[in-house]
Structure formats: structure tokens, C-alpha cells
């Protein structure tokens, strides 16, 4: 009888809870897998990895499937929770997964504070355009202008620029289809000192339903490969993104090369 091979990510996953609840074609699972593959290449004890999650939306389900130490922030800003957690354990690798729902509930103050802090935090933003689909632009723009003058009114969809201007050491944006490049940026984020920001522009059924065009799984994924343009040296202002008709991806900055 042939020996049954174990899943390569088993040490990092609660296999008894699989399969996940995420929709087919959603990029969250791919982003989690890219993170796991990255952690397997970094000689860092599993027990010192800390994942911060608010528990909001689909991203909040990540904490149900991984074996990392978890710090839930259900009633507080995940970035504030991450700063407090990192302050108590300087030897930890603290990773924050967040999405549009976190920004809608908690705003951007926590992210700006985390960037300015210089703490060794890695933030992974899953951008499924839920904010865009729910048409909450005006509220976000007005709120942000009060916090940080000088940015474009479209800054809600140019978070790489915000992260860079606020002091992030690593800034990147990829799609789930660029999983190897995504893993490379995550590696840089986890191994370079300071705050790192990695955006994952990811298909979400809610966005497509909001446009009245749910389509099938493969059709939802295709535009992320066809319309994304890799440009590592793009002007920061050109990184604003409203929809998936055309947008720029890349590894935009790495201030502290190791």
C-alpha cells in the first residue's frame, strides 16, 4: 500500500477544519498559502509567530485554520492590538491580516500609527473592493483628509502610497495569480526591520455581485491576470486603484535590504 503523503503545510494548519469556508476563486487561501510557504523558508520558531485578526469578514476566518499564536482584536483596531502584542514580545514575528471591513470599522489611524512606530510588523491587506462595492467613498475621503492632508482624494485605494509616506520599510502589491512574487515580498517583509505592507488585490464574489456580474470562478480570476501591469518603479500617484479594469502591481520599495 502506498504511503499517504501529508499536506506540506500541516504544521501551520488545523487540517481537521478543512476545507475552508472561502468561496471558490477567492484569493484568501492562496495568500495564506503564500505566507505558509514563506514561513517554511525562514528559520523562525513557529511558537514565536503571532497572527493578528479582528475576526471581521472572510479574513477573520484565517485564525480558524492556522496554528500560530493568535491575538483576536474583535473590539479594537487590529493595528493597535499588534503594537501592544509586539511591545510585550520583541522576539515575535507579528503578522496582521486585514481587509476593507477593518478599515470601515476602525479607520486608518491604527495603520498610520503602526507605520510611524517602526515596529517589526508585517501587514497583509486583502483588497477585494468591498469598500468600493458598498459605495462608502465619501465618508472615507472626508475622514482621511482630517487625518493626513496632502494625499489624493482617492487615497482609500492607494494604500501602498500611504504606507510609504508613513514610513513603511517594504511596500508591495500583487494578486493571487502572482503567488510566487507575493511570497517573495512577504519574505522581504518578514526579514527586513520595521513596518511592512503587502497588498493582495483579490477576487471577491461580493464585488462582482455588486457590479451585477457574478460570472463563474475562472472568469472572476481572469481580469486579475489580464489587467494587472507589473511596474516596480511606478510613480506612487499611479498606484491608486478603483476597479480591476487596469492597475499596477509590483515590489515598490525595500528600504532595508538585508
C-alpha positions as CSV (number, residue, x, y, z in Angstrom):
1,X,0.0,0.0,0.0
2,X,1.4,3.4,-1.0
3,X,2.3,5.7,1.9
4,X,-0.1,8.6,2.3
5,X,1.8,11.9,2.0
6,X,1.0,14.6,4.5
7,X,0.0,18.1,3.4
8,X,3.2,20.2,3.3
9,X,1.6,23.0,5.3
10,X,0.3,20.7,8.1
11,X,2.4,22.2,10.9
12,X,0.8,25.5,10.2
13,X,-2.8,24.4,9.5
14,X,-5.6,22.9,11.5
15,X,-6.3,20.2,9.0
16,X,-9.3,18.8,10.8
17,X,-11.1,22.1,10.0
18,X,-10.6,21.8,6.3
19,X,-12.0,22.5,3.7
20,X,-12.3,26.2,4.4
21,X,-15.4,28.4,4.1
22,X,-13.9,30.6,1.4
23,X,-15.6,30.8,-1.9
24,X,-14.0,29.1,-4.9
25,X,-11.8,31.6,-6.7
26,X,-11.3,33.7,-3.7
27,X,-7.6,34.6,-3.2
28,X,-7.5,34.5,0.6
29,X,-6.5,30.8,0.7
30,X,-3.7,31.5,-1.8
31,X,-2.4,34.4,0.3
32,X,-2.4,32.2,3.4
33,X,-0.6,29.5,1.5
34,X,2.0,32.0,0.2
35,X,2.6,33.1,3.8
36,X,3.0,29.5,5.0
37,X,5.5,28.8,2.2
38,X,7.4,31.9,3.2
39,X,7.5,30.9,6.9
40,X,8.8,27.4,5.9
41,X,11.8,29.1,4.4
42,X,12.6,31.3,7.4
43,X,14.4,29.7,10.3
44,X,12.0,31.0,12.9
45,X,10.2,29.0,15.6
46,X,6.5,28.5,14.9
47,X,5.6,29.4,18.5
48,X,7.0,32.9,18.1
49,X,4.8,33.7,15.1
50,X,1.8,35.8,16.1
51,X,-1.2,36.5,13.9
52,X,-3.4,39.5,14.5
53,X,-7.0,39.3,13.2
54,X,-10.1,41.3,14.0
55,X,-12.4,38.4,13.2
56,X,-14.3,40.7,10.8
57,X,-15.5,39.3,7.4
58,X,-13.8,36.5,5.5
59,X,-10.3,37.5,6.5
60,X,-11.3,36.9,10.1
61,X,-11.7,33.2,9.3
62,X,-8.0,32.8,8.8
63,X,-7.5,32.5,12.6
64,X,-9.8,29.4,12.5
65,X,-7.4,27.5,10.2
66,X,-3.8,28.3,11.4
67,X,-1.8,27.0,14.3
68,X,0.0,30.3,15.0
69,X,-0.4,32.1,18.3
70,X,-3.5,34.3,17.8
71,X,-4.4,37.7,19.2
72,X,-8.0,38.5,18.4
73,X,-9.0,42.2,18.2
74,X,-12.7,41.8,17.8
75,X,-13.5,45.0,19.6
76,X,-10.4,47.1,18.8
77,X,-8.2,48.1,15.9
78,X,-6.0,45.2,14.8
79,X,-3.0,47.5,14.4
80,X,-3.4,48.8,18.0
81,X,-3.6,45.2,19.1
82,X,-0.5,44.3,17.0
83,X,1.5,47.2,18.6
84,X,0.5,46.1,22.1
85,X,1.4,42.5,21.3
86,X,4.7,43.3,19.8
87,X,5.6,45.5,22.7
88,X,5.1,42.6,25.1
89,X,7.2,40.2,23.0
90,X,10.0,41.8,21.0
91,X,11.2,38.4,19.7
92,X,7.9,37.6,18.0
93,X,7.1,37.9,14.3
94,X,3.7,39.7,14.3
95,X,1.6,39.5,11.1
96,X,-1.6,41.4,10.6
97,X,-4.3,40.3,8.1
98,X,-6.9,43.0,7.4
99,X,-9.4,43.9,4.8
100,X,-11.9,46.6,3.9
101,X,-14.2,45.8,6.7
102,X,-11.5,46.5,9.2
103,X,-10.9,50.0,7.7
104,X,-14.7,50.7,7.6
105,X,-15.0,49.9,11.3
106,X,-11.7,51.2,12.7
107,X,-10.4,53.7,10.1
108,X,-6.8,54.3,9.1
109,X,-5.4,55.8,12.3
110,X,-4.1,52.5,13.6
111,X,-2.2,51.7,10.4
112,X,-0.6,55.2,10.3
113,X,0.4,54.8,13.9
114,X,1.9,51.3,13.2
115,X,3.9,52.7,10.2
116,X,5.3,55.5,12.2
117,X,6.2,53.3,15.1
118,X,8.9,51.4,13.2
119,X,7.9,48.2,14.9
120,X,8.6,44.9,13.2
121,X,5.1,44.3,11.9
122,X,4.0,42.8,8.6
123,X,0.6,43.9,7.4
124,X,-1.2,41.9,4.7
125,X,-4.1,43.8,3.2
126,X,-6.6,41.7,1.2
127,X,-8.2,44.2,-1.2
128,X,-11.5,42.7,-2.5
129,X,-13.0,46.1,-3.3
130,X,-15.8,45.6,-0.8
131,X,-15.4,49.2,0.2
132,X,-15.8,50.2,-3.4
133,X,-18.8,48.0,-3.9
134,X,-20.6,49.4,-0.9
135,X,-20.1,53.0,-2.2
136,X,-18.6,54.4,1.0
137,X,-16.0,56.6,-0.7
138,X,-17.2,60.0,0.5
139,X,-17.1,59.0,4.2
140,X,-13.6,57.6,3.9
141,X,-12.2,60.5,2.0
142,X,-13.5,63.1,4.4
143,X,-12.3,61.0,7.4
144,X,-8.8,60.6,5.9
145,X,-8.4,64.3,4.9
146,X,-8.8,65.2,8.6
147,X,-6.0,62.7,9.5
148,X,-3.4,63.2,6.8
149,X,-3.5,66.2,4.5
150,X,-1.7,66.3,1.2
151,X,-2.9,63.0,-0.3
152,X,-5.1,62.4,-3.3
153,X,-8.9,62.1,-2.5
154,X,-8.6,58.6,-3.8
155,X,-6.1,57.5,-1.2
156,X,-8.5,54.9,0.1
157,X,-7.4,52.8,-2.9
158,X,-3.8,53.8,-2.8
159,X,-2.7,52.4,0.5
160,X,0.8,51.5,-0.8
161,X,1.4,55.3,-1.1
162,X,0.0,55.9,2.4
163,X,2.3,53.1,3.8
164,X,5.3,54.5,2.0
165,X,4.7,58.1,3.1
166,X,4.1,56.9,6.7
167,X,7.4,55.1,6.9
168,X,6.9,51.5,5.8
169,X,10.2,49.7,5.0
170,X,8.7,47.3,2.5
171,X,5.7,48.1,0.2
172,X,4.3,45.7,-2.4
173,X,1.1,44.8,-4.2
174,X,0.3,41.5,-6.0
175,X,-2.6,39.4,-7.0
176,X,-3.2,35.7,-6.0
177,X,-2.2,34.8,-9.5
178,X,1.3,36.2,-8.8
179,X,1.7,33.9,-5.8
180,X,5.5,33.3,-6.1
181,X,6.1,37.1,-6.3
182,X,3.7,37.5,-3.4
183,X,5.7,35.0,-1.3
184,X,8.9,36.9,-2.2
185,X,7.5,40.2,-1.0
186,X,6.2,38.5,2.2
187,X,9.7,37.1,2.8
188,X,11.2,40.7,2.4
189,X,8.5,42.0,4.8
190,X,9.3,39.3,7.5
191,X,13.0,39.6,7.3
192,X,13.5,43.4,7.0
193,X,13.2,45.5,10.1
194,X,10.3,47.9,10.5
195,X,6.7,48.0,9.3
196,X,6.0,46.2,6.0
197,X,2.9,46.5,3.9
198,X,1.8,43.9,1.3
199,X,-1.5,44.4,-0.6
200,X,-3.2,41.4,-2.3
201,X,-5.7,42.5,-4.9
202,X,-8.1,39.6,-4.6
203,X,-11.3,38.4,-6.3
204,X,-14.4,38.6,-4.1
205,X,-17.8,37.5,-5.1
206,X,-19.4,40.4,-3.3
207,X,-17.6,42.9,-5.6
208,X,-18.7,41.1,-8.7
209,X,-22.3,40.8,-7.4
210,X,-22.3,44.5,-6.7
211,X,-21.5,45.1,-10.4
212,X,-24.3,42.8,-11.4
213,X,-21.9,40.3,-13.0
214,X,-21.1,37.4,-10.7
215,X,-19.7,35.2,-13.6
216,X,-18.0,31.9,-12.9
217,X,-14.9,31.3,-10.9
218,X,-12.4,31.3,-13.8
219,X,-14.0,34.4,-15.3
220,X,-13.7,36.3,-12.0
221,X,-10.0,35.4,-11.7
222,X,-9.0,36.2,-15.4
223,X,-9.0,40.1,-15.1
224,X,-6.5,40.0,-12.3
225,X,-4.0,38.4,-14.7
226,X,-5.0,40.3,-17.8
227,X,-5.3,43.8,-16.4
228,X,-2.5,43.9,-13.8
229,X,0.7,45.5,-15.0
230,X,4.0,44.9,-13.2
231,X,5.9,48.1,-12.7
232,X,8.2,48.1,-9.7
233,X,9.2,51.7,-10.4
234,X,5.8,53.2,-11.0
235,X,5.0,56.7,-9.6
236,X,3.3,56.5,-6.3
237,X,0.4,58.5,-7.5
238,X,-0.2,56.0,-10.3
239,X,-0.9,53.2,-7.8
240,X,-4.4,54.4,-6.9
241,X,-6.9,51.8,-7.9
242,X,-10.7,52.0,-8.4
243,X,-11.5,48.7,-10.0
244,X,-9.9,45.8,-11.9
245,X,-10.0,47.3,-15.4
246,X,-6.4,48.4,-15.1
247,X,-4.0,48.6,-12.1
248,X,-0.3,48.4,-11.3
249,X,1.3,45.7,-9.2
250,X,4.9,45.2,-8.0
251,X,7.5,45.3,-5.3
252,X,7.7,49.0,-4.9
253,X,10.2,49.7,-2.2
254,X,12.5,47.9,0.2
255,X,14.4,50.4,2.4
256,X,16.4,48.0,4.5
257,X,17.8,45.4,2.2
258,X,19.4,42.5,4.1
